[in-house]
Amino acid sequence: TNFTVLIFATMMVTESTDDLEVAAELEEDLNDIDLNRLRIFREVVALGSFSRAAEKLHQPKSRVSRNVSALESELGVQLIQRTTRQFRLTEEGLTLSSSLNSLLTDLDNALVEV
């Protein structure tokens, strides 16, 4: 869990600041991010819908939405701009999404090998 989060945190910090103190603070804050929430976010993005992701994950739509909102709170950024009928990824959401598939696949493969 921390491996994936720390890679993302490093990417975000590298893009946004050269301040090592800020980087260390961000790393400390991100240690508690829930891996399941990252997986849920990945499904929402891949399927283009909270409803379809909820159906695929066999979870209520409200739980999927709450998990994505909690992930946004944990990261301190908005990942998805929501309307009643659709959503659009923010710049941060695009950044996370573009790296998340390969990171989670690598993590899953590593866990299988253990």
C-alpha positions as CSV (number, residue, x, y, z in Angstrom):
1,T,0.0,0.0,0.0
2,N,2.6,2.5,1.0
3,F,4.7,1.6,-2.0
4,T,2.0,2.8,-4.5
5,V,1.2,5.8,-2.5
6,L,4.8,6.9,-2.1
7,I,5.4,6.6,-5.8
8,F,2.4,8.8,-6.5
9,A,3.4,11.3,-3.8
10,T,6.9,11.5,-5.2
11,M,5.5,12.2,-8.7
12,M,3.2,14.9,-7.3
13,V,5.9,16.5,-5.2
14,T,8.4,16.4,-8.1
15,E,5.9,18.2,-10.4
16,S,4.8,20.8,-7.8
17,T,7.8,21.8,-5.7
18,D,11.5,21.5,-4.9
19,D,10.9,22.0,-1.2
20,L,12.2,19.0,0.7
21,E,10.3,20.0,3.8
22,V,7.0,20.0,1.8
23,A,7.9,16.6,0.3
24,A,8.6,15.1,3.7
25,E,5.3,16.4,5.0
26,L,3.3,15.1,2.0
27,E,4.9,11.7,2.4
28,E,3.9,11.6,6.0
29,D,0.3,12.6,5.2
30,L,0.0,10.0,2.4
31,N,1.1,7.0,4.5
32,D,-2.5,6.4,5.5
33,I,-4.2,6.3,2.1
34,D,-6.4,3.3,1.6
35,L,-5.4,1.0,-1.3
36,N,-9.0,-0.1,-1.7
37,R,-10.0,3.6,-2.4
38,L,-7.3,3.8,-5.1
39,R,-8.7,0.6,-6.7
40,I,-12.3,2.0,-6.6
41,F,-11.1,5.3,-8.2
42,R,-9.4,3.3,-10.9
43,E,-12.7,1.4,-11.7
44,V,-14.7,4.6,-11.7
45,V,-12.3,6.1,-14.2
46,A,-12.1,3.0,-16.3
47,L,-15.8,2.6,-16.6
48,G,-16.6,6.2,-16.8
49,S,-19.4,6.0,-14.2
50,F,-19.9,5.7,-10.5
51,S,-22.9,3.5,-11.2
52,R,-21.1,1.1,-13.5
53,A,-18.2,0.9,-11.1
54,A,-20.5,0.2,-8.2
55,E,-22.2,-2.6,-10.2
56,K,-18.9,-4.2,-11.2
57,L,-17.5,-3.9,-7.6
58,H,-20.8,-5.2,-6.1
59,Q,-21.1,-2.2,-3.9
60,P,-23.8,0.5,-3.5
61,K,-23.2,3.6,-5.6
62,S,-23.1,5.7,-2.4
63,R,-20.2,3.6,-1.0
64,V,-18.2,4.0,-4.2
65,S,-18.9,7.8,-4.2
66,R,-17.9,8.1,-0.5
67,N,-14.7,6.2,-1.1
68,V,-13.7,8.4,-3.9
69,S,-14.6,11.5,-1.8
70,A,-12.5,10.1,1.1
71,L,-9.6,9.5,-1.3
72,E,-9.8,13.1,-2.4
73,S,-9.8,14.2,1.2
74,E,-6.8,12.0,2.0
75,L,-4.9,13.4,-1.0
76,G,-6.0,17.0,-0.4
77,V,-7.1,17.4,-4.0
78,Q,-10.2,17.1,-6.1
79,L,-9.8,14.2,-8.5
80,I,-13.2,14.3,-10.2
81,Q,-15.5,17.2,-11.0
82,R,-19.0,15.8,-10.6
83,T,-22.4,16.8,-12.1
84,T,-25.6,14.8,-11.7
85,R,-25.1,13.1,-15.1
86,Q,-21.4,12.9,-15.7
87,F,-18.0,13.6,-14.3
88,R,-14.7,15.0,-15.6
89,L,-11.3,14.2,-14.2
90,T,-9.4,17.2,-12.9
91,E,-5.7,17.6,-13.8
92,E,-4.8,15.8,-10.5
93,G,-7.3,13.1,-11.4
94,L,-5.7,12.6,-14.8
95,T,-2.2,12.5,-13.2
96,L,-3.2,9.9,-10.7
97,S,-5.3,7.9,-13.2
98,S,-2.5,7.7,-15.8
99,S,-0.1,6.1,-13.3
100,L,-2.5,4.1,-11.2
101,N,-3.2,1.2,-13.6
102,S,0.4,0.2,-14.0
103,L,1.2,0.8,-10.3
104,L,-1.7,-1.4,-9.1
105,T,-0.9,-4.1,-11.7
106,D,2.7,-4.1,-10.6
107,L,1.6,-4.3,-6.9
108,D,-0.8,-7.1,-7.6
109,N,1.9,-9.1,-9.5
110,A,4.3,-8.5,-6.7
111,L,1.8,-9.7,-4.1
112,V,1.1,-12.9,-6.2
113,E,4.8,-13.7,-6.2
114,V,5.2,-13.4,-2.4
